[in-house]
Amino acid sequence: MSFQQGLSGLNAASKQLEVIGNNVSNANTVGFKQSRAEFADVFANSITGGGGSQIGIGTNLATVAQQFTQGNITSTNNSLDIAINGNGFFRMSSNGAVTYTRNGQFQLDKFGYIVDSASKRLTGYAADTNGNILSGAAVDLQINTADIQPVATTEIEGTINLDSRNNPMPAVPAFDPTDPTTYNNSTAVTVYDSLGNSHTLQNFFRKTAANTWNVYTTVDGVSTPALPATTAVMTFTGTGVAPTIVPALPSVTFTPLNTATPPVANGAANVTTTIDYSKSTQFGSAFSINALSQDGFTSGRLSGFNTSSDGTIVGRYSNGQSKNLGRVVLSSFTNPNGLQSLGGNAWAVSASSGPALTGAPGSGLLGVLQSSAVEDSNVDLTAELVNMITAQRVYQANAQTIKTQDQVLQTLVNLR
């Protein structure tokens, strides 16, 4: 009797329709991985072994295998959204229980932890106060929203061109920062003290002889060192490059003052900064400032952050600085199909999956990350609808075999 074969076919087609229906219902679920029903034929056991004429007794559902193929990546407006491009899973923690997901829709909770919609915390490597990534065991990632501390200026680097066509200035009148006729050119740069207060440091260049320039410095209009002393003397050769500077690396020290009248010390430590103009030139062209930078900054407030391809979370601050806040880790498995599905876009380790292999994105076989983006479901709706039609026809065909067998049986019963 082929009732058993037809019945098993009906069950198999019904299971396939359930798998297809689950795929279709999750076509818009971020990070969802479609499943595929896989079947195997069934034969009855025989004491004497199977023969060439043995007829199977139907089919059964061997497994429902998830397909961990890459989904499309869609950009979003949320800087905390992260998409995985390649192999790997986000490692999530909830009260010590670790799960894995491909859904990169994250937000911050009230404690600054990066969490998903189920309040599970994203894990990774933490960063110290200086922005250095700490290797070791993965921990719950927490964004430090504290202000970045100010750093006093310790070095100024400048590259300028002094016009060799300028005539040397007479000894009288002497240099006076308030009198533009007593110097040829000047530069200005904002520097910072230990409390993050800004000060204007100006360098003045006065040509005293052929190829020779005196450099004077003022901070907030006060000469440093006091006049008539110079900060440095620059001497060029006939090539106009690589000047000899005495002292070789001049420095200035000043006491930070506030803006009161008269100004008084603002409580910050004295600032000592070196001034490097060693890459400057003296050509027969107009004075120009080609580069001018300093290494200090004021305090800054966290204004935003994003995640680089290697998982590093980089914070941006209101003072123009940036600092590493942590690094997202990914986990891979020898047999991802062996993971236990938990629902909610989450999987757990099982004996079949093998242990989690955790590391930084882009290392080994792990994929890279894309910030402000999510990975779409990998369900192909067109293919699923075609599979649905096929499964429906298979169901109808198996129902027909049962109907035909019923007619044969009815014929036998009606024999006289």
C-alpha positions as CSV (number, residue, x, y, z in Angstrom):
1,M,0.0,0.0,0.0
2,S,1.3,3.5,-0.9
3,F,-0.7,5.3,1.8
4,Q,2.5,5.5,3.9
5,Q,4.5,7.0,1.0
6,G,1.8,9.5,0.2
7,L,1.3,10.5,3.9
8,S,5.0,11.0,4.3
9,G,5.1,13.1,1.2
10,L,2.2,15.3,2.6
11,N,4.1,15.8,5.8
12,A,7.3,16.7,4.0
13,A,5.6,19.2,1.7
14,S,3.8,20.7,4.7
15,K,7.1,21.1,6.5
16,Q,8.6,22.7,3.4
17,L,5.8,25.2,3.2
18,E,6.3,26.0,6.9
19,V,10.0,26.7,6.3
20,I,9.2,28.8,3.2
21,G,6.5,30.7,5.2
22,N,9.0,31.5,7.9
23,N,11.5,32.8,5.4
24,V,8.9,35.0,3.8
25,S,7.7,36.4,7.1
26,N,11.3,37.4,8.0
27,A,12.1,39.0,4.6
28,N,12.4,42.4,6.4
29,T,14.1,41.1,9.6
30,V,17.6,42.6,9.9
31,G,20.3,39.9,10.0
32,F,17.9,37.0,9.4
33,K,19.3,34.0,7.7
34,Q,16.9,31.9,5.5
35,S,16.4,28.2,6.1
36,R,16.1,25.3,3.7
37,A,14.2,22.1,4.3
38,E,16.3,19.1,3.4
39,F,14.7,15.6,2.9
40,A,15.9,12.0,2.8
41,D,14.2,8.9,1.5
42,V,13.1,6.1,3.9
43,F,13.5,2.3,3.4
44,A,12.1,-0.4,5.7
45,N,14.7,-2.5,7.5
46,S,15.0,-6.1,6.4
47,I,16.4,-9.1,8.2
48,T,18.0,-10.4,5.0
49,G,19.2,-7.0,3.9
50,G,17.9,-4.8,1.1
51,G,17.3,-6.2,-2.4
52,G,17.4,-4.7,-5.8
53,S,13.6,-4.7,-5.8
54,Q,13.2,-3.0,-2.4
55,I,10.6,-0.1,-2.5
56,G,11.0,2.8,-0.2
57,I,8.3,3.8,2.3
58,G,8.4,7.5,1.7
59,T,10.4,10.5,2.8
60,N,11.2,12.4,6.0
61,L,12.6,15.8,7.0
62,A,16.3,15.3,7.5
63,T,17.1,18.8,8.7
64,V,16.2,22.4,8.4
65,A,19.6,24.1,7.5
66,Q,20.1,27.8,7.8
67,Q,21.9,29.5,4.9
68,F,24.5,31.8,6.2
69,T,25.1,33.7,3.0
70,Q,25.7,37.4,3.0
71,G,22.7,39.7,3.0
72,N,22.6,43.1,1.3
73,I,23.9,46.1,3.3
74,T,21.7,49.1,3.7
75,S,22.9,52.5,5.0
76,T,21.0,54.1,7.9
77,N,21.1,57.4,9.8
78,N,22.1,55.7,13.1
79,S,25.8,55.8,13.8
80,L,25.4,52.9,16.2
81,D,24.0,50.6,13.5
82,I,26.7,48.2,12.4
83,A,26.7,45.7,9.5
84,I,29.0,42.7,9.1
85,N,30.4,42.2,5.6
86,G,31.7,38.7,5.6
87,N,32.0,36.0,8.2
88,G,31.3,36.3,11.9
89,F,28.7,37.1,14.5
90,F,28.3,39.9,17.1
91,R,29.0,38.6,20.6
92,M,26.2,39.6,23.0
93,S,26.1,39.3,26.7
94,S,23.1,39.3,29.1
95,N,23.9,38.7,32.8
96,G,26.8,36.5,31.8
97,A,24.9,34.5,29.2
98,V,26.6,34.9,25.8
99,T,24.6,34.7,22.5
100,Y,25.5,35.6,18.9
101,T,23.7,37.6,16.3
102,R,24.0,39.2,12.9
103,N,21.5,41.9,13.7
104,G,23.6,45.1,14.1
105,Q,20.8,47.5,15.3
106,F,22.2,49.0,18.5
107,Q,21.6,51.9,20.8
108,L,23.0,53.2,24.1
109,D,21.2,52.4,27.4
110,K,21.2,54.8,30.3
111,F,24.5,53.4,31.6
112,G,26.3,54.0,28.3
113,Y,26.4,50.3,27.2
114,I,25.8,49.4,23.6
115,V,22.7,47.2,23.6
116,D,20.2,45.6,21.2
117,S,16.4,45.8,21.3
118,A,16.4,43.0,24.0
119,S,18.9,45.0,26.2
120,K,21.7,42.5,25.5
121,R,25.1,44.2,25.6
122,L,27.5,44.2,22.7
123,T,30.9,42.9,23.8
124,G,34.5,43.8,22.7
125,Y,37.8,45.2,23.9
126,A,37.8,48.2,26.2
127,A,40.0,51.3,25.8
128,D,41.9,53.1,28.5
129,T,41.6,56.8,29.3
130,N,44.3,57.5,26.6
131,G,42.4,55.7,23.9
132,N,44.6,52.6,23.9
133,I,42.7,49.4,23.1
134,L,43.1,46.8,25.9
135,S,43.5,43.3,24.5
136,G,42.4,40.2,26.5
137,A,38.9,38.9,27.3
138,A,35.9,40.5,25.7
139,V,33.9,42.7,28.0
140,D,30.6,44.6,27.7
141,L,31.3,47.7,25.7
142,Q,30.5,51.0,27.5
143,I,30.9,54.4,25.9
144,N,32.7,56.8,28.1
145,T,30.9,60.1,27.7
146,A,33.2,62.1,30.0
147,D,34.8,65.3,28.6
148,I,38.3,64.8,27.1
149,Q,40.9,66.6,29.3
150,P,42.8,69.6,28.0
151,V,46.5,69.2,27.0
152,A,48.9,72.1,27.2
153,T,50.9,73.1,24.1
154,T,54.4,71.8,24.2
155,E,55.4,72.1,20.5
156,I,54.8,74.4,17.6
157,E,55.8,73.5,14.1
158,G,55.8,76.0,11.3
159,T,56.9,76.1,7.7
160,I,57.1,79.6,6.2
161,N,58.8,81.3,3.3
162,L,60.6,84.6,4.1
163,D,61.0,87.0,1.2
164,S,64.7,87.2,0.3
165,R,64.0,90.5,-1.5
166,N,63.3,92.3,1.7
167,N,66.0,94.8,2.7
168,P,67.5,94.5,6.2
169,M,65.9,96.8,8.7
170,P,68.0,99.5,10.5
171,A,68.9,99.0,14.1
172,V,66.7,102.0,15.0
173,P,63.9,101.9,15.7
174,A,64.2,98.6,17.6
175,F,61.6,95.9,17.3
176,D,58.2,96.8,18.8
177,P,55.3,94.3,18.4
178,T,52.8,97.1,18.3
179,D,54.7,98.9,15.4
180,P,54.4,97.0,12.1
181,T,57.2,99.1,10.7
182,T,59.7,97.4,13.0
183,Y,59.3,93.9,11.6
184,N,58.8,92.3,8.2
185,N,56.3,89.5,8.9
186,S,54.5,87.7,11.6
187,T,52.6,84.5,12.3
188,A,49.9,83.7,15.0
189,V,48.8,80.4,16.4
190,T,46.4,79.6,19.3
191,V,48.1,77.7,22.1
192,Y,46.6,76.2,25.3
193,D,47.5,76.0,28.9
194,S,47.0,73.1,31.3
195,L,43.4,74.2,32.1
196,G,42.5,74.4,28.4
197,N,42.5,78.2,28.2
198,S,43.5,79.5,24.8
199,H,46.3,82.1,24.3
200,T,47.6,83.8,21.1
201,L,51.2,83.2,20.4
202,Q,52.8,85.4,17.7
203,N,56.2,85.1,16.1
204,F,57.7,88.1,14.4
205,F,60.4,88.0,11.8
206,R,62.8,91.0,11.4
207,K,65.5,90.9,8.8
208,T,68.7,92.3,10.3
209,A,71.3,91.4,7.5
210,A,71.5,89.4,4.3
211,N,70.1,85.9,5.0
212,T,69.7,86.7,8.7
213,W,66.4,87.1,10.6
214,N,65.6,87.7,14.2
215,V,62.6,85.9,15.7
216,Y,60.6,87.5,18.5
217,T,57.7,86.0,20.4
218,T,54.7,87.4,22.2
219,V,52.0,85.7,24.1
220,D,48.7,87.6,24.4
221,G,50.7,90.7,23.5
222,V,53.4,90.2,26.1
223,S,57.0,89.7,24.8
224,T,58.5,86.3,25.8
225,P,61.4,86.7,26.6
226,A,61.2,90.3,27.5
227,L,62.6,92.7,24.9
228,P,65.2,93.3,23.6
229,A,66.0,89.6,23.8
230,T,65.2,87.4,20.8
231,T,63.6,84.0,20.7
232,A,66.0,82.8,17.9
233,V,68.2,83.9,15.0
234,M,67.6,82.2,11.6
235,T,70.5,82.3,9.1
236,F,70.1,81.0,5.5
237,T,72.7,80.0,2.9
238,G,72.5,81.0,-0.7
239,T,70.1,78.1,-1.4
240,G,67.4,79.5,0.8
241,V,66.7,76.2,2.6
242,A,67.7,74.4,5.8
243,P,68.3,77.5,7.9
244,T,70.7,77.5,10.8
245,I,68.7,78.4,14.0
246,V,70.3,79.5,17.2
247,P,69.3,78.0,19.5
248,A,68.6,74.9,17.4
249,L,65.2,74.3,18.9
250,P,64.1,77.6,20.6
251,S,61.5,77.5,23.4
252,V,59.4,80.0,25.2
253,T,57.9,79.9,28.7
254,F,55.0,82.0,29.8
255,T,52.6,82.3,32.8
256,P,49.0,82.0,31.6
257,L,47.0,85.1,32.4
258,N,43.3,85.7,32.5
259,T,41.4,88.4,30.6
260,A,40.9,90.7,33.7
261,T,42.2,94.2,33.8
262,P,44.9,94.2,34.8
263,P,45.4,90.5,33.9
264,V,46.5,88.0,36.6
265,A,47.6,84.4,36.6
266,N,44.6,82.1,35.9
267,G,45.9,79.2,38.0
268,A,47.3,77.1,35.1
269,A,50.8,75.8,35.2
270,N,53.5,77.8,33.3
271,V,53.6,76.7,29.7
272,T,56.9,75.9,28.0
273,T,56.7,75.2,24.3
274,T,59.3,74.6,21.6
275,I,59.1,76.4,18.2
276,D,60.4,74.5,15.2
277,Y,60.9,76.5,12.0
278,S,63.6,74.3,10.6
279,K,61.7,73.5,7.4
280,S,61.3,77.2,6.5
281,T,62.7,78.7,3.3
282,Q,64.0,82.1,2.1
283,F,63.1,82.5,-1.6
284,G,62.6,85.5,-3.8
285,S,58.8,85.3,-3.5
286,A,56.2,86.8,-1.2
287,F,56.0,85.8,2.5
288,S,53.8,82.8,3.0
289,I,52.7,80.4,5.8
290,N,52.8,76.9,4.3
291,A,52.1,75.0,7.6
292,L,51.5,76.0,11.2
293,S,50.4,73.6,13.9
294,Q,50.6,73.0,17.6
295,D,50.0,69.9,19.8
296,G,47.7,71.3,22.5
297,F,43.9,71.5,22.8
298,T,41.2,72.6,25.2
299,S,38.7,70.3,26.9
300,G,36.1,68.7,24.6
301,R,32.7,67.1,24.9
302,L,31.8,63.9,23.1
303,S,29.8,64.9,20.0
304,G,29.5,61.6,18.2
305,F,31.3,58.4,17.3
306,N,31.4,55.8,14.6
307,T,32.9,52.3,14.0
308,S,35.7,51.7,11.7
309,S,36.1,48.5,9.5
310,D,38.3,46.8,12.1
311,G,35.7,47.4,14.9
312,T,37.4,50.4,16.6
313,I,34.8,52.8,18.0
314,V,36.2,56.3,17.5
315,G,34.7,59.2,19.4
316,R,34.6,62.7,18.0
317,Y,34.9,65.6,20.4
318,S,33.8,69.3,20.3
319,N,37.4,70.4,20.4
320,G,38.2,68.6,17.1
321,Q,40.0,65.7,18.8
322,S,39.2,62.0,18.4
323,K,39.9,59.1,20.7
324,N,39.3,55.3,20.6
325,L,36.5,54.3,22.9
326,G,36.7,50.5,22.4
327,R,36.7,47.8,19.7
328,V,33.9,45.5,18.7
329,V,34.8,41.8,18.4
330,L,33.3,39.1,16.1
331,S,33.0,35.4,16.7
332,S,33.1,32.6,14.1
333,F,32.3,28.9,14.2
334,T,33.6,25.9,12.4
335,N,30.0,24.8,11.8
336,P,27.6,27.7,12.0
337,N,24.8,25.4,10.9
338,G,25.3,23.7,14.3
339,L,24.4,26.8,16.2
340,Q,21.2,26.6,18.3
341,S,18.6,29.1,17.2
342,L,17.1,31.0,20.1
343,G,14.8,33.4,18.3
344,G,15.1,37.1,18.4
345,N,17.9,36.9,15.8
346,A,20.1,35.1,18.4
347,W,22.1,31.8,18.3
348,A,23.9,29.9,21.0
349,V,26.9,27.6,21.0
350,S,26.2,23.9,20.8
351,A,28.2,20.8,20.6
352,S,27.7,20.7,16.8
353,S,28.8,24.2,16.2
354,G,32.2,24.0,17.9
355,P,33.6,26.7,20.2
356,A,33.5,30.4,19.3
357,L,36.6,31.8,17.7
358,T,36.6,35.4,18.8
359,G,38.8,38.2,17.4
360,A,38.9,41.7,15.9
361,P,37.0,42.2,12.6
362,G,39.2,41.8,9.6
363,S,41.5,39.3,11.3
364,G,41.7,35.7,10.2
365,L,38.5,34.7,8.5
366,L,36.4,37.3,10.2
367,G,34.6,39.9,8.1
368,V,34.8,43.7,8.4
369,L,32.3,46.1,9.8
370,Q,30.4,49.0,8.2
371,S,29.2,51.8,10.4
372,S,25.7,53.4,10.0
373,A,24.5,50.4,8.1
374,V,22.6,47.1,8.7
375,E,22.7,43.7,7.0
376,D,19.3,42.9,5.4
377,S,17.7,39.5,5.5
378,N,19.2,37.1,2.9
379,V,15.7,35.9,1.9
380,D,15.1,36.0,-1.9
381,L,11.4,36.6,-2.1
382,T,11.2,35.7,-5.8
383,A,12.9,32.3,-5.2
384,E,10.8,31.6,-2.1
385,L,7.5,32.3,-4.0
386,V,8.6,29.9,-6.7
387,N,9.5,27.3,-4.1
388,M,6.1,27.8,-2.5
389,I,4.4,27.0,-5.8
390,T,6.6,23.9,-6.2
391,A,5.8,22.7,-2.6
392,Q,2.1,23.2,-3.2
393,R,2.2,21.1,-6.3
394,V,4.2,18.4,-4.5
395,Y,1.5,18.4,-1.8
396,Q,-1.2,18.0,-4.4
397,A,0.7,15.2,-6.1
398,N,1.1,13.3,-2.8
399,A,-2.6,13.8,-2.1
400,Q,-3.3,12.4,-5.5
401,T,-1.3,9.2,-4.8
402,I,-3.4,8.7,-1.7
403,K,-6.6,9.2,-3.7
404,T,-5.5,6.8,-6.4
405,Q,-4.5,4.1,-3.8
406,D,-7.9,4.6,-2.2
407,Q,-9.6,3.9,-5.6
408,V,-7.5,0.8,-6.1
409,L,-8.4,-0.4,-2.6
410,Q,-12.1,0.3,-3.3
411,T,-11.9,-1.8,-6.5
412,L,-10.5,-4.7,-4.5
413,V,-13.2,-4.4,-1.9
414,N,-15.9,-4.5,-4.6
415,L,-14.7,-7.8,-6.1
416,R,-17.3,-10.5,-5.9
